[in-house]
Amino acid sequence: MWAVIFDMNGVLIDDMGYHNQAWRTYRHKLAGRISKEGARQDLTGRTNREIFSILLGRQVTEAESLGMEAEKEELYRRLYHPHLSALPGLENLLKKLKAEDIPVALATSGPTANVNFILEGLEIRDYFGAIVDAAQITRGKPHPDIFLAAAKKLGISPEACLVFEDSLLGIQGARRAGMQVIGITTTLPAGQLKDTALAVADFTEVTFAQISRIARSA
């Protein structure tokens, strides 16, 4: 038995431009508090609490993080809501995986509110047998924790899981978990998605047979 684990932002949906827009606005609000080191770091795939700690150059409290997260993510949802749509081919793939009884999980560093916004907005929640988000982990990507938690929830060995990811930190985390990865080029070009079995623009460019072969090759 094998399973498929999906990242959310940049994978189920092509929304990173709206996240970036929300971050630009929120960074402006934090401008006087952002450290020089924090301004240079790659933040993609990390939890919001990790991001705020990096940006501010100190460990933020849970209360601080929750307050800042609520503001930033509400801004993101407001920006993206009129454009909410699944990446081409996603629903057909989810239907095929369900028809073939392949377990499916979601593993995202995003907050629960965003998970609900996306899954309910696209009406695809029922396809996911397990969901792991930022509320259930303490270390974000590139640590493997979120992928290992998703595999555990599905009851599938990590080595038998195939991950769809768009970020370098996400790919690193999945590989550290012992999982194969198919890269999605919504965020970076294929040439930059290192250590992936395949890189595609969307789900119309990959077949169930290819996914099965890659998942079984671990």
C-alpha positions in Angstrom: 0.0 0.0 0.0 1.2 3.5 -0.8 -0.2 7.0 -0.1 -0.1 10.5 -1.5 0.6 13.6 0.7 -0.2 17.1 -0.7 1.2 20.4 0.5 -1.5 23.1 0.2 -0.3 26.6 -0.8 1.3 26.4 -4.3 0.1 22.8 -4.7 -3.6 22.5 -4.3 -3.9 26.1 -5.4 -1.6 28.6 -7.1 -1.8 31.3 -4.5 1.7 32.2 -3.5 1.5 35.6 -5.2 -1.4 36.5 -2.8 0.6 35.2 0.2 3.5 37.3 -0.9 1.3 40.3 -1.3 -0.1 39.8 2.2 3.4 39.4 3.6 4.6 42.6 1.8 1.8 44.5 3.5 2.4 43.0 6.9 6.2 43.4 6.6 5.6 47.1 6.0 3.6 47.2 9.3 6.6 45.4 11.1 9.2 47.4 9.1 10.9 49.0 12.1 11.1 45.7 14.0 12.5 43.3 11.3 16.1 42.2 11.8 18.6 42.4 8.9 19.2 38.6 9.2 15.4 37.9 9.2 14.9 40.0 6.0 17.3 37.7 4.1 16.0 34.3 5.1 13.9 31.9 3.0 10.6 31.7 4.9 8.6 29.5 2.6 7.2 26.3 4.3 7.9 27.5 7.8 5.2 27.9 10.4 4.0 31.5 11.1 5.5 31.4 14.6 8.9 30.5 13.1 8.5 33.2 10.5 7.7 35.9 13.0 10.6 34.8 15.2 13.0 34.9 12.2 11.7 38.3 11.0 11.9 39.9 14.5 15.2 38.3 15.4 13.9 36.9 18.7 11.6 34.1 19.9 8.0 35.4 19.9 5.5 34.2 22.4 2.5 32.1 21.4 0.2 35.0 22.2 2.2 37.3 20.0 2.3 34.8 17.2 -1.4 34.1 17.2 -2.2 37.8 17.1 0.1 38.6 14.2 -1.0 35.4 12.4 -4.6 36.3 12.6 -4.0 39.7 11.0 -1.7 38.5 8.2 -3.8 35.4 7.3 -7.1 37.3 7.3 -5.5 39.8 4.9 -4.3 36.8 2.7 -7.8 35.3 2.6 -9.4 38.6 1.7 -7.0 39.1 -1.2 -7.2 35.5 -2.5 -10.9 34.8 -2.0 -12.1 36.2 -5.3 -9.5 34.1 -7.2 -9.8 30.8 -5.3 -9.5 27.9 -7.7 -7.8 24.5 -7.7 -4.7 23.8 -9.7 -5.6 22.2 -13.1 -6.2 18.5 -12.9 -6.3 18.4 -9.1 -9.9 17.2 -8.7 -9.5 14.5 -11.4 -6.5 13.2 -9.6 -8.2 13.2 -6.2 -11.1 11.3 -7.8 -8.8 8.7 -9.3 -6.9 8.2 -6.0 -10.2 7.7 -4.2 -11.4 5.3 -6.8 -8.2 3.3 -6.4 -8.4 3.4 -2.6 -5.1 5.2 -2.3 -4.9 7.1 1.1 -4.5 10.8 0.8 -3.3 13.4 3.3 -2.7 17.1 3.5 0.5 18.4 5.2 0.7 22.2 5.4 2.5 24.7 7.5 -0.5 27.0 7.2 -3.0 27.6 10.0 -6.2 25.7 10.5 -8.3 28.7 9.3 -6.6 28.7 5.9 -7.0 24.9 5.6 -10.8 25.3 6.2 -10.9 28.3 3.8 -9.2 26.2 1.0 -10.8 22.8 1.5 -14.3 24.1 2.0 -14.0 26.7 -0.7 -12.9 24.0 -3.2 -15.3 21.4 -1.8 -12.5 18.8 -1.6 -12.2 18.1 2.2 -13.7 14.6 1.8 -10.8 13.4 -0.3 -8.4 13.7 2.6 -8.1 10.9 5.1 -5.7 12.9 7.2 -4.9 16.6 7.7 -1.9 18.0 9.5 -1.4 21.8 9.8 0.6 24.2 11.8 -1.5 23.7 14.9 -0.3 20.1 15.2 3.5 20.6 14.9 6.1 22.7 16.6 8.8 22.6 13.8 7.9 23.5 10.3 9.7 22.5 7.0 12.5 21.6 6.3 12.1 19.4 9.4 10.3 16.2 8.4 7.8 16.3 11.3 4.7 17.4 9.4 5.2 14.6 6.7 5.9 12.0 9.4 2.8 13.0 11.2 0.7 12.8 8.1 2.0 9.3 7.3 1.3 8.2 10.9 -2.3 9.5 10.7 -2.8 7.5 7.4 -1.1 4.4 9.0 1.3 4.2 6.0 5.1 3.8 6.2 6.9 7.1 5.3 8.9 5.3 2.7 5.6 4.4 0.9 4.4 8.0 0.7 4.7 10.3 -2.3 4.6 14.1 -1.7 3.6 16.9 -4.0 5.5 20.0 -3.0 6.4 23.4 -4.5 9.0 24.8 -2.1 12.6 23.9 -1.5 12.1 23.6 2.3 9.1 21.4 1.7 11.1 19.1 -0.6 13.9 18.9 1.9 11.5 18.0 4.7 9.8 15.3 2.6 13.1 13.8 1.6 14.3 13.8 5.2 11.1 11.9 6.0 12.2 9.2 3.4 9.5 10.1 0.9 9.6 10.6 -2.8 8.6 14.0 -4.2 7.0 15.4 -7.3 7.7 19.1 -7.6 5.0 21.6 -8.7 6.5 24.6 -10.5 4.0 27.3 -9.3 6.7 28.9 -7.1 10.1 27.9 -8.7 11.1 26.6 -12.1 11.7 22.9 -12.6 15.5 23.4 -12.7 15.5 24.7 -9.1 13.3 21.9 -7.7 16.2 19.7 -6.7 15.9 16.1 -5.4 12.5 15.5 -6.9 11.5 12.5 -9.0 9.6 14.7 -11.4 8.6 18.4 -11.8 5.3 19.4 -13.4 3.4 22.7 -13.8 0.1 21.1 -12.6 -1.7 17.8 -12.2 -2.6 17.5 -15.9 1.1 16.8 -16.6 1.3 13.6 -14.5 -0.6 10.4 -14.8 -1.8 8.0 -12.1 0.6 5.4 -13.5 3.5 7.7 -13.1 2.5 8.6 -9.5 2.2 4.9 -8.7 5.5 4.0 -10.2 7.3 6.8 -8.3 5.6 6.0 -5.0 6.6 2.3 -5.3 10.2 3.1 -6.2 11.2 4.3 -2.7 
